[in-house]
Amino acid sequence: MVITGAAGFLGSHLCECFLKRDWRVLGLDNLLTGTAQNLAHLAGDARFRFMRQDVTTPFFVDVPVDLVLHFACPASPRDYLRHPIHTLKVDSVGTLHTLGLAKAHRARYLLASTSEVYGDPHVHPQPESYWGHVNPIGPRSAYDEAKRFAEALTMAYHRAHRLDARIVRIFNTYGPRMRAGDGRVIPQFITHALSGIPLPVHGDGRQTRSFCFVDDLVEGIYRLATYEGLAGEVFNLGNPEEVTLLELAEIVTSLVGTPPDVVHLALPQDDPTRRQPDIRKAQAGLGWTPTVPLREGLRRTIEWFASVTPAQSSQVSA
């Protein structure tokens, strides 16, 4: 099988997941936002091979392929705002190349899409049938519209070439191996709390998000990728437990053991006010429901961040 974006936060966890189930994995990544350190512990596994490759340029795979997971793409606002053209290319040209790879090998294909295709939603929670409310020319459109195009291209290959293609719309996910400086709210909150710095909250902090621990998400992705009879299907995967950013800040600081101090910053353009997945389809079709409560997942994530900055580890509370 092939996993693009293999050296990223989510991609590296997927490599682990499939290797544990005895798959042979070829991981591709251009290391623009991923890091080889995320895969260092897999170097001795004969079933795993890494190839540094930008999927926006043509490439050749010299091994049999029965499954392609296209997870290459800058995923944090800081990254896709810094690399808007590459983001658009990896979800257009990169999706075209990986779909072509799956077609050539008659392999199953899974596209990593995002809850961002729903934009700032007018329907709550968001089911797969919702078409979204997206600004097609705003700063976030480099990511939102790229993923919407990638979905359209994937479904075109499914219909025109009878490709067994599936789409996963991923809601906010967190856990070990997130980059401290990637700009997403949980690593920002954790690193600030561990350093004793007030947590940056955009706007009034009443906007909501739903956070899924990475182990739960990876299990859902594995089921979607491997279960039979799901060609052409789209699934939301995420944790429907909805919290405000102020509530999240309070949980993080209580776990770290620091005062719940925040500093309010300007709200970014087109920032969604609410975000919560409707996962009834995944519950029925995949038998999947997230099991890790937010507080427990945050505790594990804080411990990991503290372990990579050992001087701060003593600040983590039980």
Steps between C-alpha positions, in 0.01 A plus 500: 500500500598866457445778755572856388577755768657213693736716707224726627314485829214288372692319226760363741228360726337337198830337403520352850139384489535310173839352593351365823244322283782353288465715188801593291512880488670737257493847655534809281565852627684810376569607863357848444303481824572141606820386667712187463510477881136390495607186312840437660366220721382310189841497331580143608171353378557309176135549405541879489674712238516878479534696177550875505261613230290803414177354362439813290776374268469172307635196683530125452434227755696181435302267729148354479237729653157394623412806710583872467442744786543860382574699816761743366404863558585785737220471756549781749389857421853627558638254244240536226497879532880493463484256205166573327607408146664174605189416702284549193742296287527205740121467511459542124808375315601277793153350517507442124836321524394279792167416336696404189722277714196325646342461156820355350529243780124440531540597864250635749532874568428707811510880487562699815256789489402730783218656696618826342295408192199603711651848552316708761199269510134598513404142589594357838632239555631444148388181317670371187200619296568867587658692210664763718532878524845593370662822381662389171745794483585565865840425660382156617377406153842364405420211734119488500456518124800276433336225702163557333667465159686187617167347602347583161797351315491185714131448430558562128756216498257280690222563250704510177752224575307294758781563746430379854545843657390621842519841670553577868412845631724545802399729784746656746746234612776518761761286670872422520723613211315823431751775428526751781507792259244391244243755617217262589322572823589194710879510448487877548310469826719218631835660419389833645368336817820296547700821465277694740389741226136617462315297240416681173124497435373644172181701535291465814575127531137396478544335160483122524706211370478122537834328566575136423801316644727366227471132603124514460523671163758256363278206593212657309721564197624140506144370495398734219805398296461125548129423531327364192205658321583867562606615152384855430411569863586807710533479878543759772750392766537703817393521860157664539583631849478876444691752714566872482859615471474658846391164642791334322742755646368428849544123458856534368614735776339283769687193370830686480443667836534862392260795542225517234634823352414586140571787264237586239613553140320607185280236340638380163289561190239228431577319825210257566283581801390139558635165392358162600482176298189295449653150521186289476608367160838385639331344801264303276732421207833452678390410851722787609464741790787690664582364845767732643345785705638848435658536842678163471622571148629839605681343797682259266581779256632729774721217629644457152570872457657508846718200412651680202575795730611307813553807718127563486383144573463557874223754430253240368223424751316170536 
